[in-house]
Amino acid sequence: MPQPSRRRGRPRSGADSAGTIQSLERALDILDMLAGHSGLTLSEVADKMQQSPSTVHRVLHTLASRGVVESDPATQSWQIGPAAFRLGSAFMRRSGIVERARPVLRALMEHSGETANLGILNGDCVLFISQAETQETIRAFFPPGTRSPLHASGIGKALLAFGRPQTLDQTLAQAPLQRFTDKTLTQPQELRDDVARIRARGFAFDDEERTRGMRCIAAPVFDLTGEAVAGISVSGPTHRIGSEHVKTLGAVVAAAAADLTQKMGG
């Protein structure tokens, strides 16, 4: 008699009910942790992950065999490896926005004297993907790969204001939102009111809401369908971005975002 066919789609051993592979989840968690630090020892990774050193050791050596992470023999620390850069570069090439944004960011940085940033929506956060850094001693710094909550960043709030309505709804559903400073907008009505102001003036303003002493002005970038797919911002200390400069800088940032929108065919 023919054997009964095996059911397809059932998770095998090592996968949870949603079909995710636990060992892969663990490896990606470790990779994400290393990306947020300049170097961590095996014991530090194990402690932060709440995993046994032997388990973490196997994961790190597996990743190292593919060049995704590497160790420094002098400090016994683990860091992101060159293969991770290659993977990240493939993501950057996907839309071409980074290449098109480079001259726009450079011009914006030179005009404003402050660090210019490019970010895109990544889940419930902004993912910073490019930057033109000012040479001022005191400056904002968001290296590519940094993530920031939508409600507490200039680009994030610009995307909430001009992006899909469900993105704002999903953010508000998480209230009270995480507080970073005494100026962070954590309540739904606070954020709704700010979003209305952003739509009216055409740019977002982060007034020390993520980091004390730092301000950010941002505007959205649209694709050919009219969807807000990214944001451009300038960030700097409050003593250089005073309240009297916000309107003028806002117009400059909005013009730079419009320039990139045009380059994107939007």
Buried (B, 14 or more C-beta within 10 A) or exposed (E): EEEEEEEEEEEEEEBEEEEEBEEEEBBBBBBEBBBEBEBBBBEBBBEBBEBEEEBBBBBBEEBBEEEBBBBEEEEEBBBBBEBBEEEBEEEBEEBEBBEBBEEBBEBBBEBBBBBBBBBBBEEBBBBBBBBBBBEEEEBBEBEBBBBBBBBBBBBBBBBBBBBEEEBBEBBBEBBEBEEBBEEBBBEBEBBEEBBEEBEEBBBBBBBBBBBEEBBBBBBBBBBEEEEBBBBBBBBBBEEBBEEEBBEEBBBBBBBBBBBBBEBBEB
